[in-house]
Amino acid sequence: MDLRQIRYFLTVAEERNITRAAERLHLSQPPLSRALMELEEELGCTLLIRGKRHVTLTPEGLALKRRGEQILALADITKTEISDVKKGISGTLYLGHVDSNGPSLAAEWISSFKEEYPNVTYNLWCGTVDDLTYRMKSGLLELAITMTPLNTEQLDGITVYREPWAAIIPAAHPLAGGRKQTVSLKELAGNDLIISSRHSREEEIRSWFENTGKEPRFIVKTAHSSNASKLVDKNIGIAIFPASVAKNISADSNVVVKTITPEVNVDYVLSWDKEKTPSALALKFIDHVRNMYS
């Protein structure tokens, strides 16, 4: 079994059609079919069930698809690492991040990583955890700064930061006054609330209010805290976001930020696709971040 055979098989598995796979590989159909048959003979099993219009993977075929993707990824990483030894780490790191404290963490990491690897360039993308997860699974991002709760079936990662949740309150609202720097869930219950558009986040925040005896009223859902603060500034409601949103609120905004009690924390996680082997560049970046927090 060689890399050529694995690449042929994976192309057929993706296309689900031998003719289309042959076109994509710039081959005629007979040599591709012969290579697949030789692979099946070597492994002693049927990998594909050939239908009139498409092929279907057998359980053995599905297993080879999963391992084959890892083998090719590892081969590519090996080539990159050997090249890097010769010319040093370079390339583009595709890094995503959530809003709130995500931009600050990304800037801090890139700043220190740049000192060690000046030839690396960066492509940053901001979105919700759901957006970031989708883009990592699709291969559009290698790494992302996400938030808990983390989908551990799809993502792996290292926890890098923790902060409490806070309420962004219109300055004219009764809860904004006084010297107290906190606001309770009981006080927030019954108000119009602005929250993240992430579905799992809505369920999490809803669960916080169970002991208040009141159902929270979510009137706006938004992906970005900067949007939330502008909505609060217009007295539309009270926003519930991580406390670091205060960094991004302009001094002339008519809002007050108070920590929510009882305190609930959120963790930030440097994440990557659990089913894919990160590139040499991504692995260097992961190690760099891990060393910063060790």
Helices and strands as residue ranges (DSSP letters): H 3-15, H 18-25, H 29-43, E 48-50, E 55-57, H 59-87, E 91-97, H 102-116, E 120-126, H 129-137, E 143-147, E 155-170, G 174-176, E 182-184, H 185-188, E 192-196, H 199-208, G 209-212, E 217-222, H 225-233, E 238-242, G 243-248, E 255-261, E 265-273, H 280-293
